[in-house]
Amino acid sequence: MTDVINRGLLRSLRLTLYSLKRRFGGTVYIFTLAAAETNYTTGIKSSTQSFTRIPRAIILPVKIQREEVKALSSNKSFVFGGTYDAKTRLFVIDARDVSADFEIELDDWIHYNGSRFSIKSIEKLELDAGWLVVATAISRETGPLLPQIVLDNLTLTQASTVI
């Protein structure tokens, strides 16, 4: 009986994901840093990154909220602080759009529409149907990104080295 219920739930979940992909779908790239090293004599940094192209991820609109940062001294008096605008986006990745052994981690990052997003949290959807990823836009690029021309010409999962 539970197998029938699970099949119905999975079908309903897949139909919902399909509908959302049609309305809010877009191409994203999930980067994973495979290796990084620094030549101490020349100072040149080299890194090997692998990425997965997801042709139709669900990208929900930017949520801009004011974040507050403050620091307290040992006697609990206010020392300094400030606010900044955090741009947080939700990405939903369908498990059918990636390979069976694909796993996303907090150390990975997402490249979407010319911006880099740092992953804040990852939740697996019911019945392993996909992932819900909460990511924050990084205003200043940290680390090398592959040129857009290379991104557009590579297939679903390939590795590239940036020097």
N, C-alpha and C positions, 0 to 999 in steps of 0.2 A: 504494500500500500504506500509506503514512504517513497518507493522508487517512482511511482506514478505521480505523487505530489511533487517530488523533486524535478521530474521531467517537465511538469506544467510550470513550475516556478522558473526553471531555466529557460523555457521557451518564452515566458512572459518577460523575463529579464533581458533576453536577447532582442526581443521586439522593441523594448524600451530603449536599449542601447542603439539599435538601428535608427529609430526615430530621432534620437538626440544627435547621432552622427550626421544625419541629413540636415538638421537645423543648425547645429553648432560645430560641425566638423571642420578640421583643418590639419595640415601636415605639421608634425613636430618631429624633432630629432632628440633622442635620449642619448647623452654622451656618458661614457664610462672611462675613467682614467685607468689605463692598463698598467703603465709604468712611467716613471719620471726619473730623470737623472741629471746631474749637473757636472760638467767638466770643470774641475776646480782650477786648472791651469789657464783655460781660456775664458771661463765664466759663462759659457754657452749652456743654456738649459734645453734639454730635449725631452719630449714627452710622447708617449704612444697612447692614442685615444681610440676607442672603438665606439661606434654609435649604431643605433637602430633607428631606421626611418619608419615612422608610423604614419601612413598616408591619410588616415581619417580618425584622428583622436578627437574626443569631445572637449572643446575649450570653452569654458564658461567665462562670462565677462569679468573684467577687472573689478576687484572690490578695493576701493581706496579707503583706508582708515588711518586715523592718526594714532601712532604708537607713542608711548611715553617711556623715556629712559631717565632713571634717577639713581643716584648713589647716596648711600647713607654712611655717616661716620660711625664710630663705635658707640657714641653716646646718643644715637638715633636722631641727630639733628640733620636737616637737609643741607647737603654740601653743594651739589650741582645737579643739573638735569637738562632735559630738552625734549622736544618732540620731533618726529619726522613722519612723512607719509609713506606707508608701506603699501605696495601694490601686490595684492595677493590674487592668484588665479587658481581655479580648479581645473585639473586635467583628468579626464576619465579615459583610460586606455582599455580597449576591448582585448580580451585574451586571444581572440581569433585573428587579430591584426599582427601578432608577433609569433615567434617560434615557440615551441612547447617548452624549451628550457630557459626561456627568458625570465629574468628576475630583475626588478628595479630596487635600488638601494638608496639610502639617504645621501651617500657620497656622490651619486650621479647628479647630472644637471640636465635641464631641458632647454633646447634652443627653439624658439618659436618667433616667427615674424621679425627676425633681426634682433631679438632680445634674448638674454640669458636669464634663466630662472633657477634659483637654488631651491632644492626640494626641502620642505619643512616636515611633511608627514606623508605616510603611505598607508593606505588601508586596502585590504583585499576585499573584493566584492563577494557576495554570496555565491556558493558553488563554484568558486574560482573562475568566475566569468570575466574578471578584469581587475583593474586597480583604480582607486581614487587617489589622486596625487594633489596635495596642496603645495604650491610653490610661490616664492616671492621673487619679484623682478630685482635684478641687480643693476643699479644705475651705472656703475663703472665696471667695465669688463675686467675680470681677473683671470688671466691665463689665456692661452691661444685658442682661437676657434678656427675651424677649417673654413677656407673661402667658400662662398656661396656656390661658385661654379662647380667645385668638387662635390659639394653636398647634393646638387641637383643631378649629377651624373652617376652616382654610386647606387648600388642596388640595396635591397632590404637590410642586410646586415653585412657590413664590411668594415675592416680596420684600416686606419691611415696613420701615418707618422708625421708629426709636425716638429720641425727643428727650428 
